[in-house]
Amino acid sequence: MALFLVWHEEGRAIEPELRLTLDRFELRDGLMLVDSPLALSPLYHRIKWALPAGTGLLVAPLADAPKFKLMEAGALNWVRARAA
């Protein structure tokens, strides 16, 4: 599994079917961490197709667990559970 940082425009929702299948943690509206067995390009395209056309999107692999502050409660525990 690999950890990715995913950002998409606020107010644009990912289709519910994909949201249910992603191992994800919502850090803020439009910003999430995703743990996935997929490589960068397949994950990017899967998310892209699940967003409304014209939605800004960024998907980046993370080499290490990120440092963050003032994100949703439970974010650090979610990351630590996947790093073990």
C-alpha positions in Angstrom: 0.0 0.0 0.0 1.1 3.6 -0.6 0.1 6.8 1.0 -1.2 9.7 -1.2 -2.2 13.3 -0.6 -5.3 14.2 -2.6 -6.8 17.6 -3.0 -9.8 18.6 -5.1 -11.8 21.8 -5.3 -14.0 22.5 -2.3 -17.7 22.0 -2.9 -17.1 19.3 -5.5 -17.9 15.8 -4.1 -16.4 12.5 -5.2 -19.1 10.0 -6.2 -20.3 8.0 -3.2 -19.4 4.7 -4.8 -15.7 5.6 -4.9 -15.7 7.2 -1.5 -16.9 3.9 0.0 -14.1 2.0 -1.7 -11.1 4.3 -0.9 -9.2 3.8 2.3 -9.1 7.5 3.1 -9.0 10.1 5.8 -10.6 13.5 5.2 -8.3 16.1 6.6 -10.4 19.1 5.5 -13.0 19.8 2.9 -11.4 18.7 -0.4 -8.2 17.5 1.2 -7.6 13.8 2.2 -5.0 11.1 2.7 -5.5 7.9 0.7 -3.9 4.6 1.4 -4.0 2.6 -1.9 -2.5 -0.4 -3.6 -2.9 1.5 -6.9 0.0 3.4 -8.5 -0.2 7.1 -9.0 -1.8 7.3 -12.4 -4.5 4.7 -11.9 -5.5 6.3 -8.6 -5.5 9.8 -10.1 -7.7 8.7 -13.0 -10.1 6.8 -10.7 -10.6 9.9 -8.6 -10.8 12.2 -11.6 -13.6 10.2 -13.2 -15.5 10.3 -9.9 -15.5 14.1 -9.7 -17.6 16.5 -11.8 -16.0 17.5 -15.1 -13.7 20.5 -14.7 -12.8 20.0 -11.1 -9.3 20.9 -10.0 -7.4 17.8 -8.7 -4.0 17.0 -7.3 -2.8 13.5 -6.3 0.7 13.1 -4.9 2.5 10.1 -3.4 4.0 10.6 0.0 7.4 9.0 0.8 6.8 9.4 4.5 4.0 10.2 6.9 3.1 13.9 6.7 3.4 16.4 9.5 0.2 18.4 10.0 -1.6 20.7 12.4 -5.3 21.6 12.9 -6.7 18.8 10.7 -9.7 16.7 11.6 -9.5 14.7 14.8 -8.0 11.2 14.4 -5.7 12.1 11.4 -2.5 11.2 13.3 -4.0 7.9 14.5 -5.1 7.0 10.9 -1.6 7.6 9.6 0.1 5.8 12.4 -2.2 2.7 11.9 -1.0 2.5 8.3 2.7 3.0 9.0 2.8 0.0 11.3 
